[in-house]
Amino acid sequence: MIKDFNFYAPTRVVFGRESEEQLPQLIQQYGGGKVLVHFGGGSARRSGLLDKVEKMLSEAGIDYVELGGVVPNPLLSKVREGIELCKKEHVNFILAVGGGSVIDSAKAIGYGVGYPGDVWDFWNGKAVPQSCLPIGVMLTIPAAGSEMSSSCVITNDEGMLKRGVNSDLCRCKFAIMNPERTYTLPPYQTAAGATDIMMHTMERYFSKYEDAMLTDAIAEALLKTVMTAAKEVMVVPDDYKHRAAIMWASSLSHNDLTECGTEKDFACHKLEHELSGMFGVTHGAGLAAIWGSWARYVMDKHLTRFVKFAVNVMGVMQDFTDPRATALRGIEAMEQFFKSIGMPICIEDLLNRQMTEDEIDELVDKCSRDGKMNIGAMEVLTPKDMKAIYKEANA
């Protein structure tokens, strides 16, 4: 069975070594008159990228203001600061210079500028976005895929609640991607980014809709490409070919291409959001720590899909007499890959300790919205299921 779908990916991608030179024309093309340049920590300045952006904007006569300080798992307090700055300075375009955290923060600011209430209303379900300032991206960290997605994930400082909102309104107008900008990423960040890219694809690949042959083939090729490229750049960080493959995969993994004819599950993402919200861990690492436990928990009801993954993606020899053993070997092979690039495969590895029972209960309460919400699509998970997966991953 193939699910009916509506594919929409309006973001202009400008890719390559010279792509950054097109920034002023792109901003002007999409109506940018007064720009908020939004970024994270000091690396954007130290690398010289911000200086280059400022010079290009100034030479093109484009007025701008800046707001830095975005942290991983971007915070609502910074979003509110950005909204007030945009209103005060009459900003009409946002340029995100960075990775997924900066892009999501920019999207949230874009939602909030035209909204009379508190922007968190969109994440707690009290309101639905009706407008968003146009956003452009200069991507420096391939991972989240936010540069081409409709997703925006923000963490509320009060209670450290991490929530997501999806709307086509926030899709970026353009994304400038120069793989050379990723050469200096630390190995851990590179590995976590590759994991996030793969999980965006796997959250769609593991679906109850199993007849989308072309979509499955695209997903399988994407996964194998990222696994190969991630190992290569761990050895040669300035390998342009493999850095380019990872950067392009980041966008394709989360622009819904690998969802055409299937249905995204995203249970692992929801389980992990609470981990990174509560403990401040790197998102990709948290996904690696939770995935194996989720996979084993749901595998028996979806053996055909897990066998296909094991054989077509992980290269496991199929045992036709024991499909369950084949599926398990596929899960184990993926965990071995995560370990090979320095990712954790359980929460104890992630936190350097086991969680307490109270912490697990808090994670379940947050993930299930106090027991009122289930998660997942291929396999719907109740709060009881969530707790079982957290406990299994805790070892």
Buried (B, 14 or more C-beta within 10 A) or exposed (E): EBBEBEEEBEBBBBBBEEBBEBBBEBBBEBEBEBBBBBBBBEBBEEBEBBEBBEEBBEEEEBEBBBBBBBBBBBBBEBBBBBBEBBEEBEBBBBBBBBBBBBBBBBBBBBBBBBBEEBBBBBBEEEBEBEEBBBBBBBBBBBBBBBBBBBBBBBBBEEEBBBBBBEBEBBBBBBBBBBBBBBBEBEBBBBBBBBBBBBBBBBBBBBBBBBEBEEBBEBBBBBBBBBBEBBBBBBEEBEBBEBBBBBBBBBBBBBBBBBBBBBBBBBBBBBBBBBBBBBBEBBBBBBBBBBBBBBBBBBBEEBEEBBBBBBBBBBEBEBBEEEBEBBBBBBBBBBBEBBEEBBBBBBBBBBBEEBBEEEBBBBBBBBBBBEEEEBBBBBBEBBBEBBBBBBBBBBE
